[in-house]
Amino acid sequence: MMIDTFKIKAEAVGSEVYRFSADEDALSFIVEFLKKEGIAELNGPTAVWADCPFLTAMRKKELVEKVEGLRFDISFETAALAKIGISQMDWAIADTGTLMQNAGAVEQRLVSMLPNIHLAIVSTNKILPDLTTALAEINPRDADYLTFITGPSRTADIERVLTIGVHGPERLIVIFVDQPEN
Amino acid sequence: MSSQLRKRAEEAMAQKTLTSALGSFSEAYVVSRAKAYEGLDFEELRNSIADIKGKASQHLDALAEQFKKNAEARGAKVFRTSSPEEVKKYILNLAREKGVYRIVKSKSMASEEIHLNYDLEAAGISVKETDLGEWIIQLAGQRPSHMVLPAIHMTREQVADLFSKEISERLTTDIPKLVKVARRELRKYFFEADMGISGANIAIAESGTIVLVTNEGNARLVTTLPKIHVVLVGLEKLIPGVQDAVPILKALPRSATGQLLTSYVSMISAPTPNTDGTQKELHIILMDNQRTAMAADPQFRNALQCIRCAACLNVCPVYRLVGGHVFGHVYTGGIGTILTSWFNLMQNAEDIQGLCITCGRCKTVCPGKVNIPELILEIRRRIVQKKGMPFIQKAAFAVIRNRKLFHSLLRAGYLAQKPLAKDGFIRHLPMFFSGLAEFRSLPTVAETPFRERIKKIKQPQGGEKVAFFAGCAIDFVYPHIGEAVVKVLNKAGLEVIFPEEQSCCGTPFRGSGDYDLAAEAAIENIKALLKDGVPYVVTACASCASALKLEFVHVLETEGKTEWIAQAKELAARTYDFSTFVKKLVDEKRLTLKEAKHLERITYHDSCHAKRFLNVYEEPRTLMRKAGYDIVESFESDMCCGMGGSYTVKQPEISSRILQRKLQNIEDTHADMVCMECPGCIMQIKGGLDKTGSKIRVKHTAEILADNLR
């Protein structure tokens, strides 16, 4: 199974991988996660969620009521201040544990690079075996800015000591959903 | 090598933190690289990269035009120039026009190559490097010492000092905390910047795409936050199609950092919107700076296949001792020497090329199949062609080339050494030669050379004949190895003849860049060895075997002596290294080993020429195992011993340090004997073990086998 390969490869580089069979389960996981990180508290830390198919208008409305610190307006400021960024990735690549996104819209990049934690939603049926098939699926000709993410931000520039979270997120949480809504 | 460079190298080697950091890195690297390539066919992968980049290098102009057309069609501005000055002018003009005062950069070796920061800062613009390592060295006012890990030469204490000064707060040496400081400080610059400058790891012509490979995420910020993005790309990064990027993206992270893929890869094909709804300005500068000239050079075009992974530095026995700064320029190590000779000046490479010991380890791991040692030799050849040989070396070579004079001098040497010699070793030398005997005892010249001794051996007559090529070391220093070879071959019923006209194989000449002399030596030996029409030529020196089998043809081609090529190929076909030949005899059942059990423990040292040039490493192990020895592998058994022919004379300090590691690794096996194929290595290792008073004996494979025949 490609998802098993993905999980092994992604966890090997420090990603956290979850899988849900239904949207609702994924959603309640996200809400719980946000609450645990304090996002639901008044004047607590914030989270930013970039527009994506998973985030329907109805869910948005419900979420605003449940999670105080959750925001949908994405700017340098909101993204830089946020503790958590949420976005939906377009594909996953199994043999390297990579997420891929057609990220021409700046908001998509801001939420995945400025906050400390990135929650990445992706459809289980969008897992591709490798880079070759991925680049056949989406040619850079048809994408202004194609982003590939494999684990959290890392460096080994000081004495080769692996350190997580330099300029990008220190945690990458991948949430697979089996039956995404259209 | 200039005394200045020598001083720099010595100073670097004296820095314990540097050498221990690089040493442990080089050891860890081999392991992580191997793990990253598990399940992948490296040869197949690098063949495809070499093919893609090799072909691309022959169409740089067309690819650049195609890239320009496609990128411009999608809204980027593409500027092509051959000159570094034009690059700087373009960026400065753009900055002036757009009112740019603050620039953030993600790592770009091309910008280092042309010292871009210097000019930008001189124009009053603030420039911040945002790759952690690059920022560290920017704060320190230094150059990168490694292409992938620019600050690998610095300690956490040094980094803490730099950061403390930068933010006026005393910081501890806690690395995660230091990284957090960098994150916090650089964030400010990202948000304030009016322009982001990046390099590119790949440029795809078909789609007008630039590909950025990073781990920290700074390239994403540099290419997203400021409203202007300038990309500086060397022409050699161009490839034709999107799928051509795949093998490079597979190899680059694996070879650079042992990762399957870096944390981030960005493929940018068009300007994207800013948060305020305006469109980003995307400027792509395609810089030639000698790449086209390099591509037109039949030898050096090969170096354009480099993907800048720095694997060659990581496995280099010299780099791990001296680090990157000794190379004195932005591109470091062997590949850096080659790139510097083109992108900057040949003059800059003249000195540093002498650091290469030509052990060939780098070329075995190069994902672009760049033959680095060969290109270093080519630099040497061109320097010698242009400037001639240093006088003393030329005089010495003239002597070696004059066979009769050389032989009589060696005889005189035997007599002169007498007061210094004891037990076949010279342990101290007077005056200025003393450096050579400081870290290892030197062997004495034999009383009777092999060419005389063989005449006294009673050999089987009437059977098949083998011509023996002794090489200088066996002929004059280790004749007993020659006798062991004869004993083994006689046992198989073969008669060994010694063509008297043979001379030095020419490796020292070629290694020093004197191809004229190397070609003369090749021709003389071809004549001598083919004269008798003997079907086999056997040599027990791995370096000589490489010369006869591989280098003669190359040297004669380079020197335009085409009339000798056919015979050189004939000689190459007849030539065998000792172990391969004996293995063949055993397989053909013409020779039988005693096949005892648990005789002694042997560790085998892979001579560079045997392992990486002749591809011989299984044969000797198989034979010795068959004879009944237990083979215990040493750590880094195929690492150079530091001899490198005349290298040990030219760079005694480096040679000695390489040897120390080798000796330690041999000692750690607790073997009874260490065995090898090359008399050069024997000279170095035997001398080293004698100096340390080790109990481990040093033998040539032939000596071992000669005692174990049925």
Chai-1 contact restraints between the chains, C-beta under 6 A:
chainA,res_idxA,chainB,res_idxB,connection_type,confidence,min_distance_angstrom,max_distance_angstrom,comment,restraint_id
A,S75,B,T275,contact,1.0,0.0,6.0,A-B,restraint_1
A,T96,B,L260,contact,1.0,0.0,6.0,A-B,restraint_2
A,T96,B,L261,contact,1.0,0.0,6.0,A-B,restraint_3
A,T98,B,L261,contact,1.0,0.0,6.0,A-B,restraint_4
A,G104,B,T272,contact,1.0,0.0,6.0,A-B,restraint_5
A,V106,B,P273,contact,1.0,0.0,6.0,A-B,restraint_6
A,V106,B,T275,contact,1.0,0.0,6.0,A-B,restraint_7
A,R109,B,T224,contact,1.0,0.0,6.0,A-B,restraint_8
A,M113,B,G217,contact,1.0,0.0,6.0,A-B,restraint_9
A,M113,B,R220,contact,1.0,0.0,6.0,A-B,restraint_10
A,L131,B,V246,contact,1.0,0.0,6.0,A-B,restraint_11
A,T132,B,V246,contact,1.0,0.0,6.0,A-B,restraint_12
A,L135,B,V242,contact,1.0,0.0,6.0,A-B,restraint_13
A,N139,B,V242,contact,1.0,0.0,6.0,A-B,restraint_14
A,P140,B,S207,contact,1.0,0.0,6.0,A-B,restraint_15
A,P140,B,T209,contact,1.0,0.0,6.0,A-B,restraint_16
A,P140,B,V242,contact,1.0,0.0,6.0,A-B,restraint_17
A,P140,B,M267,contact,1.0,0.0,6.0,A-B,restraint_18
A,P140,B,S269,contact,1.0,0.0,6.0,A-B,restraint_19
A,R141,B,S207,contact,1.0,0.0,6.0,A-B,restraint_20
A,D144,B,S269,contact,1.0,0.0,6.0,A-B,restraint_21
A,D144,B,A270,contact,1.0,0.0,6.0,A-B,restraint_22
A,D144,B,T272,contact,1.0,0.0,6.0,A-B,restraint_23
A,Y145,B,I268,contact,1.0,0.0,6.0,A-B,restraint_24
A,Y145,B,T272,contact,1.0,0.0,6.0,A-B,restraint_25
A,L146,B,M267,contact,1.0,0.0,6.0,A-B,restraint_26
A,T147,B,S266,contact,1.0,0.0,6.0,A-B,restraint_27
A,F148,B,V265,contact,1.0,0.0,6.0,A-B,restraint_28
A,T150,B,L261,contact,1.0,0.0,6.0,A-B,restraint_29
A,T150,B,S263,contact,1.0,0.0,6.0,A-B,restraint_30
A,G151,B,S263,contact,1.0,0.0,6.0,A-B,restraint_31
A,S153,B,E216,contact,1.0,0.0,6.0,A-B,restraint_32
A,S153,B,G217,contact,1.0,0.0,6.0,A-B,restraint_33
A,S153,B,S263,contact,1.0,0.0,6.0,A-B,restraint_34
A,R154,B,N215,contact,1.0,0.0,6.0,A-B,restraint_35
A,R154,B,S263,contact,1.0,0.0,6.0,A-B,restraint_36
A,T155,B,L132,contact,1.0,0.0,6.0,A-B,restraint_37
A,T155,B,E216,contact,1.0,0.0,6.0,A-B,restraint_38
A,D157,B,L132,contact,1.0,0.0,6.0,A-B,restraint_39
A,D157,B,G133,contact,1.0,0.0,6.0,A-B,restraint_40
A,D157,B,A151,contact,1.0,0.0,6.0,A-B,restraint_41
A,I158,B,R156,contact,1.0,0.0,6.0,A-B,restraint_42
A,I158,B,V159,contact,1.0,0.0,6.0,A-B,restraint_43
A,I158,B,I175,contact,1.0,0.0,6.0,A-B,restraint_44
A,E159,B,R156,contact,1.0,0.0,6.0,A-B,restraint_45
A,R160,B,F25,contact,1.0,0.0,6.0,A-B,restraint_46
A,V161,B,I175,contact,1.0,0.0,6.0,A-B,restraint_47
A,T163,B,I175,contact,1.0,0.0,6.0,A-B,restraint_48
A,T163,B,P176,contact,1.0,0.0,6.0,A-B,restraint_49
A,T163,B,V179,contact,1.0,0.0,6.0,A-B,restraint_50
A,V166,B,L132,contact,1.0,0.0,6.0,A-B,restraint_51
A,V166,B,V179,contact,1.0,0.0,6.0,A-B,restraint_52
A,V166,B,R183,contact,1.0,0.0,6.0,A-B,restraint_53
A,V166,B,E216,contact,1.0,0.0,6.0,A-B,restraint_54
A,H167,B,E216,contact,1.0,0.0,6.0,A-B,restraint_55
A,H167,B,G217,contact,1.0,0.0,6.0,A-B,restraint_56
A,H167,B,N218,contact,1.0,0.0,6.0,A-B,restraint_57
A,H167,B,L221,contact,1.0,0.0,6.0,A-B,restraint_58
A,G168,B,G217,contact,1.0,0.0,6.0,A-B,restraint_59
